[in-house]
Amino acid sequence: MRAIVSALIVMGYVLQSMQAALAQDSRKIQAGEKVYNNYCFTCHGENLVSSGQTFDLRRLRAEERSRFETSVNNGKGQMPPWKGALSNEEIDQLWHYVRANSSEK
C-alpha cells in the first residue's frame, strides 16, 4: 500500500512538472506569435502561410533549430540579418511559435 501511495505522489509531482512546462511553452508560443507579427509576417505570410516567394517556415523540422537561428541572426538570401534587432529570448519564442505551427510535428 505504501508503494502505491508513494508512486501516486511521484506521479503527481511529474504531472505538475509537465503542466508547468506546457504552460511555459504556451507562453513562449504566444510571445513568439507577437515577435512573428512584428518582424516576420510581411515576408513569410500571415499565420506562417507563405505566398511562395519566401521559405515556408512551417516546413522547419525540430532538428533544424540551429539552421533557423543562423538564418535569423545572419540573414539568408534576401532576408536581412536580425542579430541585434531580436534578442536570444525573442528568437527562442519565435522558434516555439514556428514549431507549434509546423506541418511536421
MODELLER restraints for C-alpha pairs under 7 A, 6 or more apart:
rsr = mdl.restraints
at = mdl.atoms
rsr.add(forms.Gaussian(group=physical.xy_distance, feature=features.Distance(at['CA:28:A'], at['CA:93:A']), mean=4.82, stdev=0.5))
rsr.add(forms.Gaussian(group=physical.xy_distance, feature=features.Distance(at['CA:28:A'], at['CA:96:A']), mean=6.24, stdev=0.5))
rsr.add(forms.Gaussian(group=physical.xy_distance, feature=features.Distance(at['CA:29:A'], at['CA:93:A']), mean=6.01, stdev=0.5))
rsr.add(forms.Gaussian(group=physical.xy_distance, feature=features.Distance(at['CA:29:A'], at['CA:96:A']), mean=5.21, stdev=0.5))
rsr.add(forms.Gaussian(group=physical.xy_distance, feature=features.Distance(at['CA:29:A'], at['CA:97:A']), mean=4.38, stdev=0.5))
rsr.add(forms.Gaussian(group=physical.xy_distance, feature=features.Distance(at['CA:31:A'], at['CA:93:A']), mean=5.96, stdev=0.5))
rsr.add(forms.Gaussian(group=physical.xy_distance, feature=features.Distance(at['CA:32:A'], at['CA:90:A']), mean=6.77, stdev=0.5))
rsr.add(forms.Gaussian(group=physical.xy_distance, feature=features.Distance(at['CA:32:A'], at['CA:93:A']), mean=4.16, stdev=0.5))
rsr.add(forms.Gaussian(group=physical.xy_distance, feature=features.Distance(at['CA:32:A'], at['CA:94:A']), mean=4.03, stdev=0.5))
rsr.add(forms.Gaussian(group=physical.xy_distance, feature=features.Distance(at['CA:32:A'], at['CA:96:A']), mean=6.55, stdev=0.5))
rsr.add(forms.Gaussian(group=physical.xy_distance, feature=features.Distance(at['CA:32:A'], at['CA:97:A']), mean=5.02, stdev=0.5))
rsr.add(forms.Gaussian(group=physical.xy_distance, feature=features.Distance(at['CA:33:A'], at['CA:94:A']), mean=6.75, stdev=0.5))
rsr.add(forms.Gaussian(group=physical.xy_distance, feature=features.Distance(at['CA:33:A'], at['CA:97:A']), mean=5.81, stdev=0.5))
rsr.add(forms.Gaussian(group=physical.xy_distance, feature=features.Distance(at['CA:35:A'], at['CA:90:A']), mean=6.68, stdev=0.5))
rsr.add(forms.Gaussian(group=physical.xy_distance, feature=features.Distance(at['CA:35:A'], at['CA:94:A']), mean=6.33, stdev=0.5))
rsr.add(forms.Gaussian(group=physical.xy_distance, feature=features.Distance(at['CA:36:A'], at['CA:94:A']), mean=6.36, stdev=0.5))
rsr.add(forms.Gaussian(group=physical.xy_distance, feature=features.Distance(at['CA:41:A'], at['CA:48:A']), mean=6.94, stdev=0.5))
rsr.add(forms.Gaussian(group=physical.xy_distance, feature=features.Distance(at['CA:43:A'], at['CA:54:A']), mean=6.71, stdev=0.5))
rsr.add(forms.Gaussian(group=physical.xy_distance, feature=features.Distance(at['CA:44:A'], at['CA:50:A']), mean=5.03, stdev=0.5))
rsr.add(forms.Gaussian(group=physical.xy_distance, feature=features.Distance(at['CA:44:A'], at['CA:54:A']), mean=6.03, stdev=0.5))
rsr.add(forms.Gaussian(group=physical.xy_distance, feature=features.Distance(at['CA:44:A'], at['CA:56:A']), mean=6.89, stdev=0.5))
rsr.add(forms.Gaussian(group=physical.xy_distance, feature=features.Distance(at['CA:45:A'], at['CA:51:A']), mean=6.48, stdev=0.5))
rsr.add(forms.Gaussian(group=physical.xy_distance, feature=features.Distance(at['CA:48:A'], at['CA:57:A']), mean=6.47, stdev=0.5))
rsr.add(forms.Gaussian(group=physical.xy_distance, feature=features.Distance(at['CA:48:A'], at['CA:58:A']), mean=6.65, stdev=0.5))
rsr.add(forms.Gaussian(group=physical.xy_distance, feature=features.Distance(at['CA:50:A'], at['CA:56:A']), mean=5.45, stdev=0.5))
rsr.add(forms.Gaussian(group=physical.xy_distance, feature=features.Distance(at['CA:57:A'], at['CA:98:A']), mean=6.58, stdev=0.5))
rsr.add(forms.Gaussian(group=physical.xy_distance, feature=features.Distance(at['CA:58:A'], at['CA:98:A']), mean=6.35, stdev=0.5))
rsr.add(forms.Gaussian(group=physical.xy_distance, feature=features.Distance(at['CA:58:A'], at['CA:101:A']), mean=6.23, stdev=0.5))
rsr.add(forms.Gaussian(group=physical.xy_distance, feature=features.Distance(at['CA:58:A'], at['CA:102:A']), mean=4.19, stdev=0.5))
rsr.add(forms.Gaussian(group=physical.xy_distance, feature=features.Distance(at['CA:58:A'], at['CA:103:A']), mean=5.35, stdev=0.5))
rsr.add(forms.Gaussian(group=physical.xy_distance, feature=features.Distance(at['CA:59:A'], at['CA:102:A']), mean=6.22, stdev=0.5))
rsr.add(forms.Gaussian(group=physical.xy_distance, feature=features.Distance(at['CA:59:A'], at['CA:103:A']), mean=5.97, stdev=0.5))
rsr.add(forms.Gaussian(group=physical.xy_distance, feature=features.Distance(at['CA:59:A'], at['CA:104:A']), mean=6.73, stdev=0.5))
rsr.add(forms.Gaussian(group=physical.xy_distance, feature=features.Distance(at['CA:60:A'], at['CA:102:A']), mean=6.85, stdev=0.5))
rsr.add(forms.Gaussian(group=physical.xy_distance, feature=features.Distance(at['CA:61:A'], at['CA:104:A']), mean=6.42, stdev=0.5))
rsr.add(forms.Gaussian(group=physical.xy_distance, feature=features.Distance(at['CA:72:A'], at['CA:81:A']), mean=6.03, stdev=0.5))
rsr.add(forms.Gaussian(group=physical.xy_distance, feature=features.Distance(at['CA:72:A'], at['CA:82:A']), mean=5.66, stdev=0.5))
rsr.add(forms.Gaussian(group=physical.xy_distance, feature=features.Distance(at['CA:73:A'], at['CA:81:A']), mean=5.15, stdev=0.5))
rsr.add(forms.Gaussian(group=physical.xy_distance, feature=features.Distance(at['CA:73:A'], at['CA:82:A']), mean=4.95, stdev=0.5))
rsr.add(forms.Gaussian(group=physical.xy_distance, feature=features.Distance(at['CA:73:A'], at['CA:83:A']), mean=4.31, stdev=0.5))
rsr.add(forms.Gaussian(group=physical.xy_distance, feature=features.Distance(at['CA:74:A'], at['CA:81:A']), mean=4.35, stdev=0.5))
rsr.add(forms.Gaussian(group=physical.xy_distance, feature=features.Distance(at['CA:74:A'], at['CA:82:A']), mean=6.72, stdev=0.5))
rsr.add(forms.Gaussian(group=physical.xy_distance, feature=features.Distance(at['CA:74:A'], at['CA:83:A']), mean=6.51, stdev=0.5))
rsr.add(forms.Gaussian(group=physical.xy_distance, feature=features.Distance(at['CA:75:A'], at['CA:81:A']), mean=3.80, stdev=0.5))
rsr.add(forms.Gaussian(group=physical.xy_distance, feature=features.Distance(at['CA:75:A'], at['CA:82:A']), mean=6.84, stdev=0.5))
